[in-house]
Amino acid sequence: MPAVDFSEWADVDGLTLTLGGRTYTAPPPSVRAMRKVLAAAVRGEVNLGFVKGPVPDEVQKVLDTIGPDEHPALGPAYDRLVKDDVPQPVVDRMGYYAVFYWARGKAYADSLARVIWTPTEASESDGEAPGKG
């Protein structure tokens, strides 16, 4: 039986996020963690209004298994962000980005980040945060 080296098609490097000169690397989620990432993506799309209705019960059951000090999409990068005392809103944004990066791909995560967090003239003039209101 021939062997196939799958390394070329595997994303083993993970997601690298930089912030203020620091680098945070989130490895690809394991199979078990990916269930949680996908559930978080469903919840995120509901919370952002992209999908109507409540989070389905079976998805909520998976979300309920996520511990208070765990972020399945960020993995060990979450612990470093907490240790470095990164402000919670920044960690939340990085978490959203990582969830959608792993669940839907880089292009989707990038476009979502631009839509939600890129300041607009209206948000700058009225003090309203982008994506809020």
TAHU-V256719 format. One record per pair of residues at least 6 apart in sequence whose ideal C-beta (glycine too) atoms are under 7 Angstrom apart, sorted by sequence separation. I is the first residue (numbers start at 1). J is the second residue. D is the distance in Angstrom with one decimal. If there is no record, write none. Layout:
BEGIN
I,J,D
I,J,D
END
This chain:
BEGIN
45,51,4.5
66,72,6.5
123,129,6.5
16,23,6.1
17,24,4.8
46,53,6.9
71,78,3.8
123,130,4.9
29,37,5.1
46,54,7.0
100,108,5.6
101,109,4.1
16,25,5.0
46,55,5.3
100,109,4.1
15,25,7.0
81,91,5.0
120,130,6.3
14,25,5.1
15,26,4.5
119,130,6.0
14,26,5.5
43,55,5.1
97,109,5.2
100,112,5.5
118,130,6.5
14,27,4.2
42,55,6.2
81,94,6.8
117,130,5.5
14,28,5.8
116,130,6.0
117,131,7.0
116,131,4.1
12,28,6.7
43,59,6.9
97,113,5.6
11,28,5.5
42,59,4.9
39,59,4.8
43,63,6.1
74,94,6.7
74,95,5.8
73,95,6.2
39,62,3.9
40,63,6.8
39,63,5.0
71,95,5.5
74,98,5.0
93,117,6.3
73,98,3.7
36,62,6.0
73,99,4.4
35,62,5.6
36,65,6.9
73,102,5.4
36,66,5.5
40,72,7.0
40,73,6.6
37,72,5.1
36,72,3.9
37,73,4.9
33,72,4.1
29,72,5.7
29,73,6.5
29,75,6.9
26,73,6.6
26,74,4.8
27,75,5.4
26,75,5.0
26,77,4.3
25,77,6.0
44,96,6.1
24,77,4.1
44,99,5.9
24,80,5.7
44,100,6.9
24,81,6.2
41,99,5.3
40,99,4.7
41,100,6.2
17,77,7.0
22,84,6.5
37,99,5.7
41,103,3.7
41,104,6.7
37,102,4.9
38,103,5.5
37,103,5.6
19,86,6.7
19,90,6.9
26,98,5.4
29,102,5.6
17,94,5.7
15,98,5.9
15,101,5.5
END
